Structure formats: C-alpha cells, structure tokens
Amino acid sequence: MTSEPTVRKGTVVDAIVQTLADDIVSGRLVPGTKLDAQGMAERFGVSRTPIRETFGHLAAMGLVTHRPNRGVVVATLSPEALTDLYEAMAELEAALARLATLRMNREQRERLQQIHRDSVHLVRDGCTDAYARFNQTFHDLIFEAAQSPQLQDLAIATRTRLAPFRRAQFRLHNRMSRSWEEHEAIVQAVVAGDADGVARLMRLHVQTVSAMTAEFVAEHRPPGQASSASGA
C-alpha cells in the first residue's frame, strides 16, 4: 500500500490538495466517486476543517463538484475544457514572456539563467517532483519580470486550475528533458533580447504541455469513459 505524504503544520491543506488532485488526474479517483469528508479526515489524520478547505480548492480547479444530496464528487475530466484552458494559458504566458524580455533587469536575467542551468541536474537525476517545483519558479520569474500585474493575476488564476495537469506531464517518458530543452531555447532568446521570438517559443512550450497533458489523461482514463466526456 502506498503511504500518504507527511503533512507539516502550515502546509496541511496544500499537501492534501496536491495528493487528491494527483489521484483524480491519474485516474486513481474516478469520475463520480463521492469524497466523504470524515473518510478523508481519517485518511490524512486531520480534522474535517482542512478537508472542507481542500474541497473548496479542488472545486475551484474543476476537479470536484458539489451535488445536491450527494455531497462532493469527482468531476468528469473534459478534454475540451482542458484544451480551452491551455489555449488561454499559452496566450497569457506568451504575452508575459514578451514583456519580461523587454522589461527584466540584469539581476532577473542572470537569475533566470542560473536556475535554468541548475535544473539540468534534476533532469539527469529524474527528480520529477523537484523539477515540477523548479518549473513553477521558472515561470514565476518571467511573470514577475513582465511587470504587468493584471496579466500576471490572470495567468496565475489559469495556472492554478491547470496545476495538477502540469505536474502530471513530467511523469511521461523524456518529458523533463524535452521541457528543459524548451526552456533552453526560451532563455537564449531572452538573453538575445528577442521579445517576439520569446513569445513564439513560450506559446509553443505551453501548447506542448497541453499535448502532453492530453496524452497523460488519455493513458489514465478509466475504462469505458468516452474521450469526449464533458465536464460537470
């Protein structure tokens, strides 16, 4: 039996959200499954309060729904909805990357290069979870350097909904190394000051993530669930 992750004070809800989101995305919790608050509290060794907060986060991600007389149930994953979200994400990140290239200072540029160089060790060692955390830091740096709070807020809100799917892509064979190569091209274009080129590369990068997500979800779709199923 797979052991549950250790949760530390201050990170309880985040840890439970990530675990349950991964369970849903990977198909371990199938659509229509009722999530009982008491059962979840016992599973994670916590009170029902963080579980209720967890359910709120999962609902905001579109991973669960609240149904009358049924409580919280796992939502049907809609490929169409995911594609729409990734399309929006690609355009938002392309715009932010273009602005970041024009506006980032020397310290930010050097920081981007440094964390990118350091991440190659995570790829070589197969550190999937650590690379997923680095990946968020990489994109966060670009978001901040763009100096566009409104675009950044929209991008973060969209990314939050896609977070479990973006993590899942790194479980696919060679995805980490391909992601690193895509980042390499982006960093080189940033250093060269090619704002339009960076926007194009970032859009392609997110479109590739979308394709990898679709592949992962298809591989882990429960038997009998149609690929065109709509979200709840």
Buried (B, 14 or more C-beta within 10 A) or exposed (E): EEEEEEBEEEEBBBBBBBBBBBBBBBBBBBBBBEBEBEEBBEBBEBEEEBBBBBBBBBBEBBBBBEEEEEBBBBBBBBBEBBBEBBBBBBBBBBBBBBBBBEEBEEEBBEBBBEBBEEBBEBBEEEBBEBBBEBBEEBBBBBBBBBBBEEBBEBBEEBBEBBBBBBBBBBBBEEBBEBBBEBBBBBBBBBBEEBBEBBBBBBBBBBBBBBEBBBBBBEEBBEEEBEEEBEBB
